[in-house]
Amino acid sequence: MNIIVCLKQVPGTTKVKIDSQTNTLVRQGIENIVNPFDTYALEEGARIKERYGGKLTVLSMGPPQAETALREAISRGADEAILLSDRAFAGADTLATSYTLARAISKIEEYDLVICGRQTIDGDTGQVGPELAEMLELPFVAYVSQIEEINNGNMRVQRMVEDGHEVIETPLPAVITVVKEINIPRLPSLRGLARAKNAVIAVWGAGELGADQDMVGLSGSATRVVRIFFPQRNHHGEILEGSPANKVARLIDKLRDAHLI
Ligand SMILES: Cc1cc2nc3c(=O)[nH]c(=O)nc-3n(C[C@H](O)[C@H](O)[C@H](O)COP(=O)(O)OP(=O)(O)OC[C@H]3O[C@@H](n4cnc5c(N)ncnc54)[C@H](O)[C@@H]3O)c2cc1C
């Protein structure tokens, strides 16, 4: 089983500032982490490799510092890491991101399974997994919470739905996104840390991918961020005074007035 895990480096805080001129995040001075959902994707990739043999490759599109996230992935079980980094990729929306990742996956050629997290904690769209599957023309299963079996080029998984689980069978290769209920990610091992320190991370740009320049970065993005802002909080709390019965009666009146009950 050759497995590819897509992993994104994200700001490790919600206290980010927005550049009002460019409508992008101010990334200076912000600690970056591996997108938490992607640690579950990575762990599942490592477990599948341990169970069925094969190779685990991690792939990330991002600025040069995203290399740190890839080294962390190697310390947690990945065999190889590829960073997709090029000025031409800057300003990518989910469509251009998925196109770039899909080009890289096609270049890797021999793979059986692509695993993504269910969503990131910064962009938060959950679009990249399904877009990747569409671009690679592969079957797709979202919200996978358990991989039951992989056999004869087929995979049976459980996916979480609102009121339970669905069991899905799909031929491989396929793309899945995973939820955090799927496993408990391991900590880096000492051997892993040593391997991560010495690992050579391949860096591929638009040229290496043979990418169409009009499909990557800002020029390949179908959407534009017109404005980005933190919502104003206009709600003020009110403390009701009086006896408990009186407070409850007034609270009910207020909820009725606001058409909330
Ligand atoms: C118009 C527009 C402009 C933008 N400009 C910028 C910009 O200038 N700079 C910037 O940093 N962001 C920018 N973004 C955000 C960027 O589009 C998203 O971060 C990116 O497309 C991924 O979407 P997401 O974070 O919602 O991922 P989701 O779809 O929520 O992620 C799902 C899964 O896909 C995988 N994945 C997602 N992104 C990556 C990645 N980069 N590498 C590997 N795997 C990944 C992970 O497994 C992840 O768990 C822009 C967005 C828009 C709409």
The ligand as an SDF file (V2000), in Angstrom:
LIG
                    3D

 53 58  0  0  0  0  0  0  0  0999 V2000
   -9.3380   33.8800   -2.5620 C   0  0  0  0  0  0  0  0  0  0  0  0
   -8.5000   33.1880   -1.5660 C   0  0  0  0  0  0  0  0  0  0  0  0
   -7.1970   33.5990   -1.4140 C   0  0  0  0  0  0  0  0  0  0  0  0
   -6.3930   32.9590   -0.5000 C   0  0  0  0  0  0  0  0  0  0  0  0
   -5.1260   33.3990   -0.3900 N   0  0  0  0  0  0  0  0  0  0  0  0
   -4.3190   32.7840    0.4730 C   0  0  0  0  0  0  0  0  0  0  0  0
   -2.9810   33.2120    0.6310 C   0  0  0  0  0  0  0  0  0  0  0  0
   -2.5500   34.1690    0.0040 O   0  0  0  0  0  0  0  0  0  0  0  0
   -2.1750   32.5390    1.4810 N   0  0  0  0  0  0  0  0  0  0  0  0
   -2.6500   31.4680    2.1910 C   0  0  0  0  0  0  0  0  0  0  0  0
   -1.8850   30.8720    2.9460 O   0  0  0  0  0  0  0  0  0  0  0  0
   -3.9140   31.0470    2.0870 N   0  0  0  0  0  0  0  0  0  0  0  0
   -4.7580   31.6900    1.2580 C   0  0  0  0  0  0  0  0  0  0  0  0
   -6.0420   31.2680    1.1500 N   0  0  0  0  0  0  0  0  0  0  0  0
   -6.4680   30.1130    1.9040 C   0  0  0  0  0  0  0  0  0  0  0  0
   -6.2570   28.8930    1.0450 C   0  0  0  0  0  0  0  0  0  0  0  0
   -7.0920   28.8960   -0.0340 O   0  0  0  0  0  0  0  0  0  0  0  0
   -6.6110   27.6780    1.8250 C   0  0  0  0  0  0  0  0  0  0  0  0
   -5.7850   27.6600    2.9370 O   0  0  0  0  0  0  0  0  0  0  0  0
   -6.3450   26.4110    1.0120 C   0  0  0  0  0  0  0  0  0  0  0  0
   -6.9630   26.4680   -0.2210 O   0  0  0  0  0  0  0  0  0  0  0  0
   -6.8490   25.1810    1.7120 C   0  0  0  0  0  0  0  0  0  0  0  0
   -8.1880   25.3420    2.0700 O   0  0  0  0  0  0  0  0  0  0  0  0
   -8.6010   25.0360    3.5230 P   0  0  0  0  0  0  0  0  0  0  0  0
   -7.5840   25.6030    4.4370 O   0  0  0  0  0  0  0  0  0  0  0  0
  -10.0130   25.4720    3.7030 O   0  0  0  0  0  0  0  0  0  0  0  0
   -8.4830   23.4450    3.5480 O   0  0  0  0  0  0  0  0  0  0  0  0
   -9.5960   22.3200    3.7870 P   0  0  0  0  0  0  0  0  0  0  0  0
  -10.2960   22.0480    2.5270 O   0  0  0  0  0  0  0  0  0  0  0  0
  -10.4140   22.6310    5.0130 O   0  0  0  0  0  0  0  0  0  0  0  0
   -8.5840   21.1410    4.1140 O   0  0  0  0  0  0  0  0  0  0  0  0
   -8.9590   19.7540    4.0520 C   0  0  0  0  0  0  0  0  0  0  0  0
   -7.7060   18.9350    4.0210 C   0  0  0  0  0  0  0  0  0  0  0  0
   -7.0100   19.1470    2.7900 O   0  0  0  0  0  0  0  0  0  0  0  0
   -5.5970   19.0770    3.0040 C   0  0  0  0  0  0  0  0  0  0  0  0
   -4.9780   20.3740    2.6800 N   0  0  0  0  0  0  0  0  0  0  0  0
   -5.5470   21.6000    2.6600 C   0  0  0  0  0  0  0  0  0  0  0  0
   -4.6450   22.5380    2.3040 N   0  0  0  0  0  0  0  0  0  0  0  0
   -3.4770   21.8780    2.1020 C   0  0  0  0  0  0  0  0  0  0  0  0
   -2.1700   22.2850    1.7210 C   0  0  0  0  0  0  0  0  0  0  0  0
   -1.8520   23.5720    1.4960 N   0  0  0  0  0  0  0  0  0  0  0  0
   -1.2080   21.3380    1.6140 N   0  0  0  0  0  0  0  0  0  0  0  0
   -1.4910   20.0360    1.8350 C   0  0  0  0  0  0  0  0  0  0  0  0
   -2.7030   19.6020    2.2070 N   0  0  0  0  0  0  0  0  0  0  0  0
   -3.6870   20.5020    2.3430 C   0  0  0  0  0  0  0  0  0  0  0  0
   -5.4120   18.7140    4.4640 C   0  0  0  0  0  0  0  0  0  0  0  0
   -5.3660   17.3120    4.5980 O   0  0  0  0  0  0  0  0  0  0  0  0
   -6.6890   19.2580    5.1100 C   0  0  0  0  0  0  0  0  0  0  0  0
   -7.0140   18.6540    6.3230 O   0  0  0  0  0  0  0  0  0  0  0  0
   -6.8930   31.8940    0.2780 C   0  0  0  0  0  0  0  0  0  0  0  0
   -8.2230   31.5170    0.1400 C   0  0  0  0  0  0  0  0  0  0  0  0
   -9.0170   32.1620   -0.7650 C   0  0  0  0  0  0  0  0  0  0  0  0
  -10.4750   31.7410   -0.8730 C   0  0  0  0  0  0  0  0  0  0  0  0
  1  2  1  0
  2  3  1  0
  2 52  2  0
  3  4  2  0
  4  5  1  0
  4 50  1  0
  5  6  2  0
  6  7  1  0
  6 13  1  0
  7  8  2  0
  7  9  1  0
  9 10  1  0
 10 11  2  0
 10 12  1  0
 12 13  2  0
 13 14  1  0
 14 15  1  0
 14 50  1  0
 15 16  1  0
 16 17  1  0
 16 18  1  0
 18 19  1  0
 18 20  1  0
 20 21  1  0
 20 22  1  0
 22 23  1  0
 23 24  1  0
 24 25  2  0
 24 26  1  0
 24 27  1  0
 27 28  1  0
 28 29  2  0
 28 30  1  0
 28 31  1  0
 31 32  1  0
 32 33  1  0
 33 34  1  0
 33 48  1  0
 34 35  1  0
 35 36  1  0
 35 46  1  0
 36 37  1  0
 36 45  1  0
 37 38  2  0
 38 39  1  0
 39 40  1  0
 39 45  2  0
 40 41  1  0
 40 42  2  0
 42 43  1  0
 43 44  2  0
 44 45  1  0
 46 47  1  0
 46 48  1  0
 48 49  1  0
 50 51  2  0
 51 52  1  0
 52 53  1  0
M  END
$$$$
